[in-house]
């Protein structure tokens, strides 16, 4: 008589735990493949360790799990064990026990029944507390180990490079290295995320970790560990489809899950950025592996990208332990440069003079504020050595550093001479009065030498109001030409149309996930060329909130764009314009309303800048030059005044113009728009002469300049001689 528990027509449901174990095994096998015996064993050791401990109390499950990971990473798989066969066996065990569903315990027991001698061999080979671990080779002698195909192909073995002496010696960073090692020794969340600005040496720290592992200066659990550096671009190189990409990521996770493997992913944000199916696939696949502790991963990214990409994904952020990497200090950077100089002398046969390092520190501090130590110092030093090699010279001097800095940043090294030339040019071209030119250059000499009391602020803030607005372009190009070496280094921003608070996105860009958040902005030009001129037009017309942002940026010396990127202003010159220039007639209303240039509350007044911007201005110009625009003065003298003479003479008033009337008219008009000048001169002179118009007959007057006003003198009639 057949046993009622073994009838074929009875099917029991799977419990949640059993389903989870089946899913874990299928995941390890990969799409379309049956899990092997070792993959089943590892899935059970990771998913139901308590059950395994009950079944095999003599086996240390943690060491057993590590042995399985190592064996699988080296190609030890064992025979395939189809899921259907495992489920059928587990179902029989559940029926015999009188259960109404298949438990995870039934699945684990069935593995011993079906896996047979191989699984028992694994159990017996697992190290006991008093034994020495036999290593992955003892797990199974029936299979031949294979190379780590993916890691050998798509990554760089930093440990091997350190063993061969190919990595530069790391200087400092002892505290950061200790934090990384402590994190790697954790049981959970053993994934350090190195977070810091670009150029502070995050990659160098990981290279230093590889050197420590090779030297054995680490805990026993990290000895014989290999660090593989993965470049993000390699994961998508040559990928034609999403399934191909997914398979590549799964292969990475499988090989990196070995206990003696640490994966280093530089610029990890580039792999996790949303927007396409492959990228989302990586996030989906990476999270479970990190959560289970299958792999140890060191990630590196910038503060901005960590905040924008990783912190916004709370499930992913929980898997990493952030370690802040700050910019290296002066003393440590000098040691790095000295060590690098010795290496360059050996490899390039170029001697670095002793005082070169100090010159590198001084110039990079002043001329490259948007970059970080030690990266910018190393870049300049290597560029100088490369220049010496190209020029067939055997020595690098401090003068070479100045020339390299000038070429890399677009800033001239002989700044004092350039400023003197700028002062002369400003006077000759009548762009600045002698006093204003001298004051501006005097300030720039101090600021560009790094002696300013506010070194974080722009080198100068020049405000142009009224008639000076017309010369904004010429002044900006003059300063850019002499400070940056090119008149094209002008970043032109028109604040006039930004009349709503939301228009601030035109200045700093949109925030993350908004349309156009990653579009380049004009302000980003300061990142590449910090020694530029930032020309901010019509700051009196934009919304007050945008003015406050601009004022705050000038005061703090930094403006933060929509994605959190800090853009420093400390090396630029800011030019602000407010009031009416020569091209503003199109803004006037149509009809009989009074033109703005004739009103008392004309925005050309310095008040139009606002209190904040006035306080931050180095110099405020009402007129561009010290002398009048001679063309306009000649036009007033030869055209406008004779026309007025003819006009008044037709009404009985003979007018004679004294010296300086044309120059006075130029000064009081505060504009170079001839139409405005004509109208304002006609009004002002007309008001003065109105009281002298004869009611009948004729009258003669002389118009003279008396300070800032006109004086009208009547001309006596000539006496008649008696015969």
C-alpha positions in Angstrom: 0.0 0.0 0.0 1.4 3.4 -1.1 2.2 6.1 1.5 -0.4 8.8 1.4 2.3 11.4 1.9 4.0 10.7 -1.4 1.1 11.0 -3.9 2.0 12.9 -7.0 -1.1 14.9 -7.3 -0.6 16.9 -4.1 1.2 20.2 -4.5 2.2 22.3 -1.5 2.7 26.0 -1.6 6.1 27.6 -0.9 6.5 29.7 2.2 8.0 33.2 1.9 11.3 32.0 3.2 11.4 29.1 0.8 10.6 31.4 -2.1 13.4 33.8 -1.0 15.9 31.0 -1.0 14.9 29.9 -4.4 15.2 33.4 -5.8 18.6 33.9 -4.2 19.9 30.7 -5.9 18.5 31.6 -9.3 20.0 35.1 -9.0 23.5 33.6 -8.4 23.1 31.2 -11.3 22.2 33.9 -13.8 19.5 34.1 -16.4 18.6 30.8 -18.1 21.0 28.6 -16.0 20.3 26.1 -13.2 22.0 26.8 -9.9 25.0 24.6 -9.1 25.4 22.8 -5.8 27.8 25.4 -4.5 25.5 28.2 -5.5 22.6 26.6 -3.7 24.8 26.2 -0.6 25.9 29.8 -0.7 22.3 31.0 -1.2 21.3 29.0 1.9 24.3 30.2 3.9 23.3 33.8 3.1 19.5 33.6 3.3 18.8 31.1 6.1 22.0 30.9 8.2 20.0 30.0 11.3 18.5 27.0 9.6 21.9 25.8 8.5 23.2 26.3 12.0 20.5 24.0 13.3 21.2 21.4 10.7 25.0 21.6 11.0 25.8 23.0 14.5 29.4 21.9 14.2 30.0 24.1 11.1 31.0 27.8 11.6 28.5 29.3 9.1 30.5 32.6 8.6 33.7 30.8 7.6 31.7 28.3 5.5 30.1 31.2 3.6 33.4 32.8 2.9 34.9 29.6 1.6 32.0 29.2 -0.7 32.4 32.7 -2.1 36.0 32.2 -2.7 35.4 28.8 -4.4 32.8 30.3 -6.7 34.9 33.3 -7.6 37.7 30.9 -8.7 35.5 28.8 -10.9 34.5 26.0 -8.5 30.8 25.5 -9.2 30.0 21.8 -8.9 27.3 20.0 -10.8 24.1 21.8 -11.7 21.1 21.2 -9.4 17.8 22.2 -11.1 15.4 24.1 -9.0 12.5 21.8 -9.9 14.4 18.8 -8.5 15.2 20.7 -5.3 11.5 21.8 -4.9 10.2 18.3 -5.5 12.6 16.9 -2.9 11.7 19.6 -0.4 8.0 19.0 -1.0 8.4 15.4 -0.1 10.1 16.3 3.1 7.3 18.7 4.0 4.6 16.1 3.3 6.4 13.6 5.5 6.5 16.1 8.3 2.8 16.8 7.9 3.2 20.5 6.9 0.9 22.3 4.6 3.6 24.4 3.0 7.2 24.0 2.0 9.6 25.8 4.4 13.1 27.2 3.8 14.2 24.4 6.2 12.9 21.8 3.8 14.8 23.4 0.9 18.0 23.4 3.0 17.6 19.7 4.0 16.8 18.7 0.4 20.2 20.1 -0.6 22.0 17.5 1.5 19.8 14.8 0.2 20.3 15.7 -3.5 23.7 17.3 -3.3 25.1 14.2 -1.8 28.8 13.8 -1.3 29.9 17.2 -2.6 27.9 19.1 -0.1 29.0 16.8 2.6 32.6 17.4 1.5 32.0 21.1 1.8 30.6 20.7 5.3 33.5 18.5 6.4 36.1 20.8 4.9 34.7 23.9 6.6 37.3 25.0 9.3 36.6 24.3 12.9 37.4 26.9 15.5 40.6 25.0 16.4 41.6 24.3 12.8 43.3 26.4 10.2 41.3 27.3 7.2 42.1 24.9 4.3 41.4 27.7 1.7 39.2 27.6 -1.3 41.2 24.8 -3.0 40.1 22.4 -0.3 36.4 23.1 -1.1 36.5 20.8 -4.1 39.4 19.1 -5.8 37.2 17.9 -8.6 37.2 21.2 -10.6 39.9 23.3 -12.1 40.2 26.9 -11.0 39.7 29.6 -13.6 40.8 33.2 -13.9 38.6 36.1 -12.9 37.6 36.8 -16.4 35.7 40.0 -15.9 38.0 41.6 -13.3 41.1 40.7 -15.3 39.6 42.2 -18.4 37.8 45.3 -17.2 39.6 46.5 -14.1 43.1 47.5 -12.9 44.7 45.3 -10.3 46.0 48.0 -7.8 47.4 45.4 -5.5 49.5 43.9 -8.3 50.6 47.4 -9.2 51.6 48.1 -5.6 53.5 44.8 -5.4 55.5 45.7 -8.6 56.3 49.2 -7.2 54.3 51.0 -9.9 52.3 53.2 -7.5 53.6 56.4 -6.1 54.2 56.5 -2.4 51.4 58.2 -0.5 52.2 61.0 2.0 50.0 61.7 4.9 46.3 60.6 4.9 47.0 58.2 7.8 43.7 59.1 9.5 41.7 58.5 6.3 43.4 55.2 5.7 42.6 54.0 9.2 38.9 55.0 8.7 38.8 53.0 5.4 40.4 49.9 7.0 38.0 50.1 10.0 35.1 50.3 7.7 36.2 47.3 5.6 36.5 45.3 8.8 32.8 45.8 9.7 30.2 43.1 9.4 27.6 45.3 7.7 27.8 48.4 5.7 31.5 47.7 4.9 31.5 49.9 1.8 33.5 53.2 2.3 32.4 56.1 0.1 35.3 58.6 -0.2 33.5 62.0 -0.6 35.5 65.2 -1.3 36.2 67.8 -3.9 37.9 66.8 -7.2 41.7 66.8 -6.9 42.1 66.2 -3.1 43.6 62.7 -3.7 40.8 60.2 -3.3 42.3 57.8 -5.8 45.8 58.2 -4.3 44.3 57.1 -0.9 43.0 53.9 -2.4 46.4 53.3 -4.0 48.0 53.9 -0.5 45.6 51.2 0.8 46.8 48.8 -1.8 50.4 49.4 -0.7 49.4 48.8 2.9 47.8 45.5 2.0 50.9 44.4 0.2 53.1 45.4 3.1 50.8 43.5 5.5 50.1 46.6 7.5 46.5 45.7 8.0 44.3 43.3 10.0 44.6 39.6 9.2 41.2 39.5 7.5 42.4 41.9 4.9 45.7 40.3 4.2 45.9 38.6 0.7 43.0 40.8 -0.4 43.1 42.2 -3.9 41.9 45.7 -4.8 40.5 46.1 -8.4 39.9 49.6 -9.7 36.9 49.8 -12.1 36.5 52.6 -14.5 32.8 53.4 -15.0 33.2 53.7 -18.8 34.3 50.1 -19.1 30.9 48.8 -18.0 29.1 50.3 -21.0 31.9 50.1 -23.5 30.8 48.0 -26.5 27.4 47.2 -24.9 24.7 46.9 -27.6 21.6 46.0 -25.5 20.3 46.1 -21.9 20.5 42.3 -21.4 24.2 42.4 -22.4 24.8 45.2 -19.9 22.9 43.4 -17.2 24.9 40.2 -17.8 28.1 42.2 -17.5 27.0 43.7 -14.2 26.0 40.3 -12.9 29.4 38.9 -13.8 31.0 41.8 -12.0 29.0 41.1 -8.9 29.7 37.3 -9.1 33.5 37.7 -9.3 33.6 40.6 -6.9 31.7 38.7 -4.3 34.8 36.7 -3.3 35.9 37.5 0.2 39.4 38.4 -1.0 38.2 41.0 -3.5 37.6 44.7 -2.9 36.2 46.8 -5.8 37.2 50.4 -6.1 34.8 52.5 -8.3 36.0 56.0 -9.0 33.4 58.6 -10.0 30.7 56.1 -8.9 28.0 58.8 -9.5 28.5 58.3 -13.3 27.3 54.7 -12.9 24.3 55.6 -10.8 22.9 58.6 -12.7 19.4 58.0 -13.7 18.0 58.4 -17.2 18.5 55.2 -19.1 17.7 51.6 -18.7 21.3 50.3 -18.3 22.0 52.8 -15.6 18.8 51.9 -13.7 19.7 48.3 -14.1 23.0 48.8 -12.3 21.2 50.4 -9.4 18.7 47.5 -9.2 21.5 44.9 -9.3 24.0 46.7 -7.1 21.7 47.4 -4.1 20.9 43.8 -3.2 24.6 42.8 -3.5 25.7 45.6 -1.2 22.9 45.0 1.2 23.7 41.3 1.6 27.4 42.1 2.0 28.3 40.0 -1.0 31.0 42.4 -2.1 33.2 45.0 -0.5 33.1 48.3 -2.5 35.1 51.5 -2.1 33.4 54.3 -3.9 34.7 57.8 -4.7 32.8 60.8 -5.7 32.6 64.6 -5.2 30.5 66.3 -2.5 28.2 67.7 -5.1 27.6 64.4 -6.9 27.2 62.4 -3.6 24.6 64.9 -2.4 22.8 65.0 -5.8 22.9 61.3 -6.9 23.5 59.1 -3.9 21.9 60.9 -0.9 18.7 61.3 -2.9 18.4 57.5 -3.1 18.0 56.6 0.6 18.1 52.8 -0.1 21.5 53.2 -1.8 22.9 55.7 0.6 22.3 53.3 3.5 24.7 50.8 1.9 27.7 53.2 2.0 29.7 54.7 4.9 30.7 58.2 3.8 34.3 59.2 4.7 35.0 62.9 4.1 38.3 63.6 2.3 39.4 67.2 2.8 41.8 69.3 0.8 45.4 68.5 1.8 47.2 71.1 4.0 50.2 73.1 2.9 52.8 71.1 4.7 51.5 67.8 3.5 51.2 69.1 -0.1 54.8 70.3 0.0 55.9 66.8 1.0 53.8 65.3 -1.8 55.4 67.7 -4.3 58.9 66.9 -3.1 58.3 63.2 -3.4 56.9 63.7 -6.8 59.8 65.9 -7.8 62.2 63.1 -6.9 60.2 60.6 -8.9 60.3 63.0 -11.9 64.0 63.5 -11.6 64.5 59.7 -11.8 62.1 59.0 -14.6 62.6 62.2 -16.8 66.1 63.1 -15.8 65.1 66.7 -15.2 66.3 68.4 -12.0 63.8 70.5 -10.0 65.4 73.5 -8.3 64.9 73.7 -4.6 62.8 76.9 -4.7 60.5 75.6 -7.4 58.2 73.9 -4.9 57.6 77.1 -3.0 56.9 78.9 -6.3 54.4 76.2 -7.2 52.6 76.6 -3.9 52.4 80.4 -4.1 51.2 80.7 -7.6 48.7 77.8 -7.5 47.2 79.3 -4.3 46.6 82.7 -5.9 46.0 81.7 -9.6 44.0 78.4 -9.3 41.5 78.9 -6.5 38.9 76.6 -8.2 41.1 73.6 -7.9 42.4 71.6 -4.9 45.7 70.5 -3.4 47.6 68.3 -4.0 46.2 67.8 -7.6 46.8 71.3 -8.8 50.3 71.4 -7.5 51.2 68.1 -9.0 49.7 69.1 -12.3 51.8 72.3 -12.5 55.0 70.6 -11.5 54.5 67.8 -14.1 53.7 70.4 -16.8 56.8 72.3 -16.0 58.9 69.1 -16.2 57.2 68.3 -19.5 58.0 71.7 -20.8 61.7 71.2 -19.8 61.8 67.8 -21.6 60.2 69.4 -24.7 62.7 72.2 -24.7 65.7 69.8 -24.1 66.5 71.5 -20.8 67.8 69.6 -17.7 66.4 71.9 -15.0 63.1 73.4 -14.0 63.3 77.0 -12.5 60.8 79.2 -10.7 60.4 81.2 -13.9 59.2 78.0 -15.7 56.4 77.7 -13.1 55.2 81.3 -13.8 55.0 80.6 -17.6 53.2 77.3 -17.0 50.6 78.9 -14.7 50.1 81.6 -17.3 49.4 79.1 -20.0 47.3 76.8 -17.9 45.0 79.5 -16.5 45.3 82.1 -19.1 46.6 84.7 -16.7 49.8 86.7 -17.2 52.5 86.3 -14.6 54.0 89.8 -14.9 50.9 91.4 -13.4 52.5 94.6 -12.1 53.7 95.5 -15.6 50.3 94.6 -17.1 48.5 96.8 -14.6 50.7 99.8 -15.5 50.0 99.3 -19.1 46.3 99.1 -18.4 46.3 102.4 -16.5 48.1 104.1 -19.4 45.6 102.6 -22.0 42.6 103.6 -19.9 43.8 107.2 -19.9 44.8 107.3 -23.6 41.5 105.9 -24.7 39.7 108.2 -22.3 37.8 105.2 -20.7 38.7 106.2 -17.1 39.7 109.5 -15.6 43.3 109.7 -14.4 42.1 109.6 -10.8 39.8 106.6 -11.4 42.4 104.7 -13.4 45.0 105.2 -10.7 42.5 104.2 -7.9 41.5 101.0 -9.8 45.1 99.9 -10.6 46.2 100.7 -7.1 43.5 98.4 -5.7 44.3 95.6 -8.3 48.0 95.7 -7.4 47.1 94.7 -3.9 44.4 92.3 -4.7 46.3 90.4 -7.4 49.2 90.0 -5.1 47.1 88.2 -2.5 47.4 91.0 0.1 43.8 92.1 0.1 42.1 92.0 3.4 39.2 90.1 1.7 41.0 87.7 -0.6 37.9 85.6 -1.1 36.1 88.4 -2.9 36.6 89.5 -6.5 39.7 91.4 -7.3 37.6 94.5 -7.9 34.0 95.5 -8.3 33.5 98.3 -10.7 30.1 99.9 -10.9 29.1 102.0 -13.9 26.0 104.3 -13.8 24.6 106.9 -16.1 26.8 107.9 -19.1 29.5 105.4 -18.0 27.3 102.5 -18.9 27.9 103.2 -22.6 31.6 102.4 -22.1 31.0 99.1 -20.2 32.1 96.9 -23.2 35.3 98.9 -23.8 36.2 98.9 -20.1 35.5 95.2 -19.7 37.6 94.3 -22.7 40.4 96.6 -21.5 40.5 94.9 -18.1 40.2 91.4 -19.6 43.0 92.0 -22.1 45.5 93.1 -19.4 44.5 90.9 -16.5 43.6 87.7 -18.5 45.7 88.2 -21.6 42.7 88.3 -24.0 39.8 90.8 -24.5 37.5 87.8 -25.1 37.6 86.7 -21.4 34.4 88.6 -20.7 31.4 86.8 -19.3 28.4 88.9 -20.3 25.2 88.6 -18.3 22.2 90.8 -18.8 20.1 90.9 -15.6 17.5 93.2 -17.2 15.0 90.6 -18.3 15.2 88.7 -15.1 12.2 90.3 -13.4 10.7 87.2 -11.7 12.3 85.3 -8.8 12.3 82.1 -10.9 14.6 83.8 -13.4 17.5 83.1 -11.0 17.8 79.8 -12.9 19.3 81.8 -15.8 22.1 82.8 -13.5 22.8 79.6 -11.5 20.8 77.0 -13.4 18.0 74.6 -12.4 18.2 72.2 -9.5 18.7 68.4 -9.9 16.0 66.5 -11.8 14.6 69.7 -13.4 14.7 70.3 -17.1 18.0 71.7 -18.2 19.7 71.2 -14.8 22.9 69.9 -16.5 23.0 72.5 -19.2 26.2 74.7 -19.3 25.8 78.2 -18.0 27.8 81.4 -18.8 28.9 81.6 -15.2 30.6 78.2 -15.7 33.2 80.0 -17.7 34.8 81.1 -14.5 35.7 77.5 -13.7 37.9 77.2 -16.7 39.2 80.8 -16.7 38.9 82.2 -13.2 40.8 85.4 -14.3 38.0 86.8 -16.3 35.7 89.8 -16.3 32.1 89.2 -15.2 30.0 91.9 -16.8 26.6 92.2 -15.1 24.4 94.5 -17.0 21.2 96.3 -15.8 21.4 95.0 -12.3 18.9 97.7 -11.3 16.2 96.2 -13.4 16.1 92.6 -12.2 14.1 91.2 -9.3 15.4 92.2 -5.9 15.9 88.5 -4.9 18.3 88.1 -7.8 20.2 91.2 -6.7 20.5 89.7 -3.2 22.0 86.5 -4.6 24.5 88.5 -6.7 25.4 90.6 -3.7 25.8 87.6 -1.5 28.0 85.9 -4.2 30.3 89.0 -4.3 30.4 89.3 -0.6 31.3 85.6 0.0 33.4 85.3 -3.2 31.5 82.2 -4.4 28.3 81.5 -6.2 26.7 78.1 -6.0 24.9 76.8 -9.1 21.7 74.8 -9.1 23.4 71.4 -8.7 25.5 72.6 -5.7 28.8 73.3 -7.6 30.7 76.1 -6.0 32.2 78.7 -8.5 34.7 81.0 -7.0 34.9 84.7 -7.9 38.1 85.6 -6.1 40.2 86.0 -9.2 37.7 87.8 -11.5 36.8 91.5 -11.8 33.1 92.2 -11.6 31.6 95.1 -13.6 28.0 96.2 -12.7 26.0 98.6 -14.8 22.9 100.4 -13.7 20.9 103.2 -15.3 20.6 104.2 -19.0 23.2 103.5 -21.6 23.2 104.6 -25.3 21.0 101.7 -26.4 18.0 102.1 -24.1 15.7 104.3 -26.2 13.7 101.2 -27.2 12.6 100.8 -23.6 10.8 104.2 -23.5 7.0 104.4 -23.6 5.1 105.6 -26.7 3.1 108.7 -26.4 3.3 112.0 -24.5 4.8 110.6 -21.3 8.1 112.3 -20.2 11.2 110.4 -21.2 13.1 108.9 -18.3 16.2 110.9 -19.0 14.3 114.1 -18.3 12.8 113.0 -14.9 14.2 113.9 -11.6 14.2 110.3 -10.4 16.4 109.1 -13.2 17.9 105.6 -12.4 21.3 106.8 -13.6 21.8 108.0 -10.0 24.1 105.8 -7.9 21.1 104.9 -5.7 19.9 102.7 -8.5 22.6 100.2 -7.6 21.1 99.5 -4.2 22.7 99.7 -0.9 24.3 96.2 -0.9 26.0 96.6 -4.3 27.1 100.2 -3.5 28.9 98.9 -0.3 30.6 96.2 -2.3 31.8 98.4 -5.1 35.5 99.2 -5.3 34.8 102.2 -7.7 31.6 103.8 -8.9 31.8 105.7 -12.2 29.2 108.2 -13.4 31.1 109.1 -16.6 33.6 106.8 -18.2 36.4 109.3 -19.0 37.9 112.3 -17.3 37.4 114.5 -20.3 34.2 114.8 -22.3 33.5 112.8 -25.4 35.1 115.3 -27.9 32.9 114.1 -30.8 29.8 114.9 -28.7 31.2 118.2 -27.5 32.0 119.2 -31.0 28.5 118.2 -32.1 27.0 120.3 -29.3 29.2 123.3 -30.2 28.9 123.2 -34.0 25.3 121.9 -34.4 23.1 122.2 -31.4 24.2 125.7 -30.1 24.0 127.3 -33.6 20.6 125.8 -34.1 19.4 127.3 -30.8 21.0 130.6 -31.7 18.9 130.7 -34.9 15.8 129.6 -33.1 16.0 132.3 -30.4 17.1 135.0 -32.9 13.9 134.4 -34.8 12.0 135.3 -31.7 14.0 138.5 -31.0 16.7 137.2 -28.6 20.2 137.4 -29.8 22.3 134.8 -27.9 26.1 134.7 -27.6 27.6 131.6 -26.1 30.5 131.9 -23.7 33.4 129.5 -23.4 32.6 126.1 -21.9 28.9 126.0 -22.6 29.2 122.9 -24.8 31.2 121.0 -22.2 28.7 122.0 -19.5 25.9 120.6 -21.5 27.7 117.4 -21.9 28.3 117.0 -18.2 24.7 117.8 -17.1 23.2 115.4 -19.7 25.0 112.3 -18.4 24.2 110.4 -21.5 25.7 109.9 -25.0 22.4 109.4 -26.8 22.2 112.5 -29.1 18.5 112.5 -29.1 18.4 112.7 -25.3 21.2 115.3 -25.3 19.4 117.5 -27.8 16.1 117.4 -25.9 17.7 117.9 -22.5 19.9 120.8 -23.6 17.0 122.5 -25.3 14.9 122.2 -22.1 17.7 123.3 -19.7 18.8 126.3 -21.7 15.3 127.2 -22.7 14.3 127.4 -19.0 17.2 129.7 -18.3 16.5 132.0 -21.3 12.7 132.1 -21.0 12.8 135.0 -18.5 14.9 137.1 -21.0 12.7 136.7 -24.0 11.7 140.2 -25.2 8.0 141.0 -25.4 8.7 143.3 -28.4 11.7 144.3 -30.3 15.0 142.5 -29.8 17.3 141.8 -26.9 20.9 140.5 -26.7 22.3 138.1 -24.0 25.5 136.3 -23.2 25.4 132.8 -21.8 28.3 131.9 -19.5 29.1 128.9 -17.3 29.2 129.7 -13.6 30.2 126.5 -11.7 27.5 123.9 -12.3 25.0 126.4 -13.6 24.4 128.9 -16.3 24.7 132.7 -15.9 22.8 134.9 -18.3 24.2 138.4 -18.8 22.2 141.0 -20.8 24.3 142.8 -23.4 23.7 146.6 -23.3 22.5 148.3 -26.4 25.3 150.4 -28.1 24.8 154.2 -27.5 24.1 156.4 -30.5 26.5 159.2 -31.3 25.1 162.7 -31.7 26.0 164.6 -34.9 
